[in-house]
């Protein structure tokens, strides 16, 4: 039921992109993603719904045909099976919430 940040393990996903699974259970999962400036979350899609909340920094988000620069305190919703990707315009940190869980993230821990 409770997860201490110090007990979680981060994993490098790509150059300048680091993922940490924070909590998961039932049909939900919450992760923390850190980006170095210039880090790229390559365009991809998945069957999971996703909400992203920007903790700090500035990120160029592409969701489907829409492009927006989001920054500290902003959030966005990504529907199931819609292509999306990001470029970190500064060092940045965000929280991603997925439903259902991204099982492949659990295997990578």
ROLUMLUM-639488 format. One record per residue: z, x, y of N, C-alpha, C in turn; residue in three letters. Coordinates in steps of 0.2 Angstrom, whole numbers, plus 5000, padded with zeros to 4 digits. Layout:
BEGIN
ZXYZXYZXYALA ...
REM end
This chain:
BEGIN
500050044994500050005000500050045006UNK 500350105006500350155012500050215010UNK 499750245016499450305015499650355021UNK 499850405019500050455024499450505026UNK 499250515032498650555033498750625030UNK 499350655030499350715028499250725020UNK 499250665017499150665010498450645008UNK 497950635013497250625012496850695012UNK 496350695009495950755009495250735012UNK 495050785016494350775019493850815015UNK 493250785016492650815013492050825017UNK 491750885017491150895021490550855018UNK 490250805022489750765020489050795022UNK 489050835028488450865030488650915035UNK 488250955038488351005043488650965049UNK 489350975050489650945056489950875055UNK 489950855049490150785047490650795042UNK 491250765043491850765038492150695037UNK 492150675031492450615029493150615026UNK 493550565027494250565024494350495022UNK 494450475016494650405014495350395016UNK 495550345020496150335023496550285018UNK 496250225017496550175013496050135009UNK 496150105004495750065000496050024995UNK 495749964994496049924989495749854989UNK 495749814984495349754984494649764986UNK 494449724991493749734993493649774999UNK 494149805002494149845008494249915007UNK 493949955012494050025012494050045019UNK 494450095021494450125028494450195027UNK 493950225031493850295031493850325038UNK 493950395039493950425045493350475045UNK 492950475050492450525050492450565056UNK 492450625056492450675061491750705062UNK 491550715068490850745069490950805074UNK 490650855073490550905078490050885082UNK 490050905088489450895093488850915090UNK 488350865090487650875086487650855079UNK 488250845076488250815069487850755068UNK 487550745063487050695061487250655055UNK 487350585056487450545050486750515049UNK 486350545044485650535043485550455042UNK 485050435044484850365043484850345036UNK 485250285034485350265027485550185028UNK 485550155022485750095021486150085015UNK 486550035014486950015008487149945008UNK 487349915003487449845002488149825005UNK 488549875008489149865010489149835018UNK 489549795020489649775027490049835030UNK 489949855036490349905039490449885046UNK 491049905048491249905055491549975057UNK 491250005063491450065065491850065072UNK 492350095072492750105079492850175081UNK 492650185087492650255090493250275092UNK 493650315089494250345091494250385097UNK 493750435097493650475103492950505102UNK 492650525108492050555108491450505110UNK 490850525110490250485112489750495106UNK 489450445104488950445098488350395100UNK 487850425098487150385098487050345092UNK 487150285092487150245085486450205085UNK 486150205080485550165078485650125073UNK 485650055074485750005069485049965069UNK 484749965064484049935063483649955069UNK 483449915073482949935079483349945085UNK 484049935085484449945091484750015092UNK 484750035098485050105099485550095105UNK 486150125104486650115109487050185109UNK 487250205115487750255115488450225115UNK 488850235110489550215110490050265111UNK 490650255114491150305116491850275114UNK 492350315116493050295114493150225116UNK 493450185111493650125111493150065109UNK 492450095109491950045107491950035099UNK 491549985097491549975090490849935089UNK 490649935083490049905081490049875074UNK 489649825072489549795066488949815063UNK 488949835056488249855053488249805047UNK 487749755047487649715041487449745035UNK 487549715029487349735023486549755023UNK 486349815020485649835019485249835026UNK 485549855031485249875037485249945038UNK 484749975040484650055041485050065047UNK 485450125047485850145052485950225052UNK 486150255058486250325058486550345064UNK 486850405065487150425071486950495073UNK 487050515079487050585082487650585086UNK 488050635085488650645089488450685096UNK 488550655101488350685108488950725110UNK 489550715107490150765109490450765102UNK 491050815102491450805096491750735096UNK 491750705090491950635090492350615083UNK 492650565083493050545078492950465078UNK 492850435072492850365071493150345065UNK 493250275065493550245059493050195056UNK 492850205050492350155047492750115042UNK 492650045042492949995037492349965033UNK 492349965027491849945022492149885018UNK 491649835017491749785012491149775008UNK 491149775001491649804997491749884998UNK 492249904994492349974994491750024993UNK 491650074996491150124994491450164988UNK 491250144982491550174976491350254976UNK 490750274978490550344978490950384982UNK 491350354987491750394991492450414987UNK 492650374983493250384979493050434974UNK 492450434971492250484966492250554969UNK 492150564975492050624979492750654981UNK 493250614980493950644982494150694978UNK 
REM end
